[in-house]
Amino acid sequence: MPTQTFNNLSKEKRMRILKAAKKEFSRVPVNKAVIANIAKDADIPRGSFYQYFSSIEDLYIYLIDYLYGINKKKFEIFLEENNNNVYDALKHRFSNEIDKLCKQENRQFKKNALSLLFDEDSAYPKKMVTYVIDKNMQLDKDFFPTEIQQKKNFEKFINLVKGLNDFCVKKFLSNESSDEEIKEYYNDYIDFLKYNISLI
């Protein structure tokens, strides 16, 4: 977590640091990131970094949490735009995510995050790496209609939705599908889950 000193900074300076961090974590995975690069891009003295975060990993996890917060707010907007139809909102959210991943920096940021899972030489505990990946896949269960939440296999359903998202993102990042193809693929499976939740 950031220090109180970081929290006391102006919003402009905090955003500058997070933007610089995202740029560095897009260049390389967190285990190869350089604090000096972040400090330079954020226009802060390198020595002041530790006044804001205890480690580069701490900054990375904070950035992941910050991005998740933004995505959650966007999903709430997608729900409103789709008359609280969670399935259409999921499609909207996935389409938005793929559009973002068409931009090179976002694409590389996601690839670098995923690469930590398969880096046998990584010094980072798998627990931390799994947390980072899971944060990207989190779904607020309260967004789903009550009648669906009350089904005995609701947890399995949620895991299927999260797994579908993860599979489709990896398929897109590996260039196996175009943006339009992967959106259509995702939408078809969301429709399948929607009409077959009673079978799960």
C-alpha positions as CSV (number, residue, x, y, z in Angstrom):
1,M,0.0,0.0,0.0
2,P,1.2,3.6,-0.6
3,T,2.4,5.7,2.3
4,Q,0.4,8.6,3.7
5,T,3.0,10.8,2.1
6,F,1.9,9.5,-1.3
7,N,-1.8,10.0,-0.4
8,N,-1.0,13.6,0.5
9,L,0.4,14.4,-2.9
10,S,-1.7,16.4,-5.4
11,K,-3.8,14.3,-7.7
12,E,-1.8,15.5,-10.6
13,K,1.5,14.2,-9.1
14,R,-0.1,10.9,-8.0
15,M,-1.4,10.3,-11.5
16,R,2.0,11.2,-13.0
17,I,3.7,8.5,-10.9
18,L,1.1,5.9,-11.8
19,K,1.3,6.8,-15.5
20,A,5.1,6.5,-15.3
21,A,4.7,3.1,-13.5
22,K,2.4,1.8,-16.1
23,K,4.8,2.8,-18.8
24,E,7.7,1.0,-17.1
25,F,5.6,-2.1,-16.4
26,S,4.6,-2.2,-20.0
27,R,8.3,-2.0,-21.1
28,V,9.2,-5.0,-18.9
29,P,7.6,-7.3,-16.2
30,V,7.7,-6.0,-12.7
31,N,10.6,-8.3,-11.8
32,K,12.8,-6.4,-14.3
33,A,11.4,-2.9,-13.8
34,V,13.7,-0.1,-12.8
35,I,12.8,2.5,-10.2
36,A,15.0,5.1,-11.8
37,N,13.0,4.9,-15.0
38,I,9.7,5.5,-13.1
39,A,11.2,8.4,-11.2
40,K,12.6,10.0,-14.3
41,D,9.3,9.7,-16.2
42,A,7.3,11.0,-13.2
43,D,9.7,13.8,-12.7
44,I,10.5,13.0,-9.1
45,P,13.8,12.5,-7.3
46,R,14.7,8.8,-7.3
47,G,15.3,9.0,-3.6
48,S,11.8,10.1,-2.9
49,F,10.3,6.9,-4.3
50,Y,10.6,5.1,-0.9
51,Q,8.7,8.0,0.7
52,Y,5.8,6.8,-1.4
53,F,6.1,3.0,-1.6
54,S,8.0,0.4,0.3
55,S,9.1,-1.4,-2.9
56,I,8.5,-1.5,-6.6
57,E,6.2,-4.6,-6.0
58,D,4.1,-2.4,-3.7
59,L,3.7,0.2,-6.4
60,Y,2.8,-2.6,-8.9
61,I,0.0,-4.0,-6.7
62,Y,-1.3,-0.5,-6.0
63,L,-1.4,0.2,-9.7
64,I,-3.3,-3.1,-10.4
65,D,-5.8,-2.2,-7.6
66,Y,-6.2,1.3,-9.1
67,L,-6.9,-0.1,-12.6
68,Y,-9.4,-2.6,-11.2
69,G,-11.2,0.3,-9.5
70,I,-11.5,2.1,-12.8
71,N,-12.7,-1.1,-14.5
72,K,-15.3,-1.7,-11.8
73,K,-16.7,1.8,-12.2
74,K,-16.8,1.3,-16.0
75,F,-18.8,-1.9,-15.6
76,E,-21.3,-0.1,-13.5
77,I,-21.7,2.4,-16.3
78,F,-22.0,-0.4,-18.8
79,L,-24.8,-1.9,-16.7
80,E,-26.7,1.4,-16.7
81,E,-26.3,1.7,-20.5
82,N,-27.6,-1.9,-20.9
83,N,-30.6,-1.5,-18.6
84,N,-29.0,-3.6,-15.9
85,N,-28.7,-6.6,-18.2
86,V,-25.5,-8.1,-16.8
87,Y,-24.9,-10.3,-19.8
88,D,-24.9,-7.4,-22.2
89,A,-22.8,-5.4,-19.8
90,L,-20.2,-8.3,-19.8
91,K,-20.1,-8.2,-23.6
92,H,-19.7,-4.4,-23.5
93,R,-16.9,-4.7,-20.9
94,F,-15.0,-7.4,-22.8
95,S,-15.3,-5.3,-26.0
96,N,-13.9,-2.3,-24.2
97,E,-11.0,-4.4,-22.8
98,I,-10.1,-5.7,-26.3
99,D,-10.2,-2.2,-27.7
100,K,-7.8,-1.1,-25.0
101,L,-5.5,-4.1,-25.7
102,C,-5.3,-3.0,-29.4
103,K,-3.0,-0.2,-28.1
104,Q,0.6,-1.4,-27.8
105,E,1.3,-0.2,-24.3
106,N,-1.8,-1.8,-22.8
107,R,-1.2,-5.0,-24.7
108,Q,2.4,-5.3,-23.5
109,F,1.3,-4.4,-19.9
110,K,-1.1,-7.3,-19.9
111,K,1.4,-9.7,-21.5
112,N,4.0,-8.8,-18.9
113,A,1.6,-9.4,-16.1
114,L,0.7,-12.8,-17.6
115,S,4.4,-13.7,-18.1
116,L,5.0,-13.7,-14.4
117,L,2.8,-16.8,-14.1
118,F,5.2,-18.8,-16.3
119,D,8.5,-17.4,-15.2
120,E,10.1,-20.2,-13.2
121,D,13.0,-17.9,-12.3
122,S,10.8,-15.3,-10.9
123,A,11.6,-14.3,-7.3
124,Y,8.0,-13.4,-6.6
125,P,5.8,-15.7,-4.7
126,K,3.1,-17.3,-6.8
127,K,0.6,-16.0,-4.3
128,M,1.4,-12.4,-5.3
129,V,1.4,-13.2,-9.0
130,T,-1.9,-15.0,-8.7
131,Y,-3.4,-12.0,-6.8
132,V,-2.4,-9.7,-9.7
133,I,-3.9,-11.9,-12.3
134,D,-7.1,-12.6,-10.3
135,K,-7.6,-8.9,-9.8
136,N,-7.9,-8.5,-13.6
137,M,-10.5,-11.2,-13.7
138,Q,-12.6,-10.2,-10.7
139,L,-16.3,-9.9,-11.1
140,D,-18.6,-8.3,-8.6
141,K,-21.1,-11.0,-7.9
142,D,-23.7,-8.5,-6.7
143,F,-24.1,-7.3,-10.2
144,F,-25.9,-10.5,-11.1
145,P,-29.6,-10.9,-10.7
146,T,-30.7,-12.3,-7.3
147,E,-32.3,-15.4,-8.9
148,I,-28.9,-16.3,-10.5
149,Q,-27.0,-15.6,-7.2
150,Q,-29.3,-18.0,-5.4
151,K,-28.6,-20.9,-7.8
152,K,-26.5,-23.7,-6.1
153,N,-23.9,-23.6,-8.9
154,F,-23.5,-19.8,-8.9
155,E,-19.8,-20.0,-7.9
156,K,-19.1,-22.5,-10.8
157,F,-21.0,-20.1,-13.2
158,I,-18.8,-17.2,-12.0
159,N,-15.7,-19.2,-12.5
160,L,-16.8,-20.1,-16.0
161,V,-17.3,-16.4,-16.9
162,K,-13.9,-15.5,-15.5
163,G,-12.2,-18.4,-17.2
164,L,-13.9,-17.5,-20.5
165,N,-12.5,-13.9,-20.2
166,D,-9.0,-15.1,-19.4
167,F,-9.0,-17.6,-22.2
168,C,-10.3,-15.1,-24.8
169,V,-7.7,-12.4,-23.7
170,K,-4.9,-14.9,-24.0
171,K,-6.2,-16.0,-27.4
172,F,-6.2,-12.4,-28.6
173,L,-2.8,-11.6,-27.1
174,S,-1.2,-14.6,-28.9
175,N,-2.6,-13.3,-32.2
176,E,-4.8,-16.4,-32.7
177,S,-7.9,-14.2,-33.3
178,S,-8.5,-10.7,-34.5
179,D,-10.3,-8.2,-32.2
180,E,-13.7,-8.8,-34.0
181,E,-13.3,-12.6,-34.0
182,I,-12.5,-12.8,-30.3
183,K,-15.4,-10.4,-29.4
184,E,-17.8,-12.6,-31.4
185,Y,-16.4,-15.8,-29.8
186,Y,-16.8,-14.3,-26.3
187,N,-20.4,-13.1,-27.0
188,D,-21.4,-16.5,-28.3
189,Y,-20.2,-18.1,-25.1
190,I,-21.8,-15.5,-22.8
191,D,-25.1,-16.2,-24.6
192,F,-24.6,-19.9,-24.1
193,L,-23.9,-19.5,-20.4
194,K,-26.9,-17.1,-20.1
195,Y,-29.4,-19.7,-21.5
196,N,-27.8,-22.7,-19.8
197,I,-27.0,-21.5,-16.3
198,S,-29.7,-23.9,-15.1
199,L,-27.7,-26.8,-16.4
200,I,-24.5,-25.7,-14.6
